[in-house]
Amino acid sequence: MDIVEPETAYMLLARTEIVKTLTPEVAADVRSLFGKGYNLQVRILIGFAVAKLPATAMMWTNVKADQ
């Protein structure tokens, strides 16, 4: 699904202000894709944060028991 030309896509990744120069329909599609990408990024970061909890719990040591 190509929304914009590759050159425009590279310009969008460099400077998001380019969205203002697009047609309203294309700009809406681009904003939607940026939003979906941001949401995916946040979900992945939350997944890594949740995965760190058991790993941290397994590394936890009791200082009194070590002495």
C-alpha positions in Angstrom: 0.0 0.0 0.0 1.8 3.1 -1.3 0.5 6.3 0.1 3.3 8.6 -1.0 6.2 8.4 -3.3 9.5 7.1 -1.8 11.1 10.5 -2.0 8.2 12.0 -0.1 8.4 9.2 2.5 12.1 10.0 3.1 11.3 13.7 3.4 8.5 12.9 5.9 10.9 10.8 8.0 13.4 13.7 8.0 10.9 16.5 8.7 7.3 15.8 9.6 6.3 19.3 8.6 6.1 18.0 5.1 2.6 16.7 6.0 1.3 20.2 5.7 2.1 20.2 1.9 0.2 17.0 1.2 -3.4 16.8 0.1 -5.9 16.5 3.0 -6.7 12.8 2.2 -3.0 11.8 2.0 -2.1 13.8 5.1 -4.8 12.0 7.1 -3.5 8.6 5.9 0.1 9.6 6.8 -1.0 10.9 10.3 -2.8 7.6 10.8 0.2 5.6 10.0 2.5 7.7 12.2 -0.1 7.2 15.0 -0.1 3.4 14.5 3.7 3.3 14.5 3.8 5.3 17.7 1.3 3.0 19.4 3.3 -0.1 18.3 6.4 1.4 19.7 4.8 2.1 23.0 3.4 -1.5 23.2 6.8 -2.9 22.5 8.4 -0.8 25.2 5.7 -1.8 27.7 6.4 -5.5 26.8 10.1 -5.0 27.4 9.4 -3.3 30.7 7.1 -6.2 31.8 9.7 -8.8 30.7 12.3 -7.1 32.9 10.3 -7.6 36.1 10.7 -11.4 36.3 14.4 -11.1 35.2 15.0 -8.5 38.0 13.1 -10.7 40.5 15.4 -13.7 39.6 18.5 -11.6 40.1 17.3 -10.3 43.5 19.5 -11.5 46.4 19.0 -11.5 50.1 21.9 -9.6 51.6 21.4 -11.2 55.0 21.6 -14.7 53.5 24.8 -13.9 51.6 26.7 -12.9 54.8 
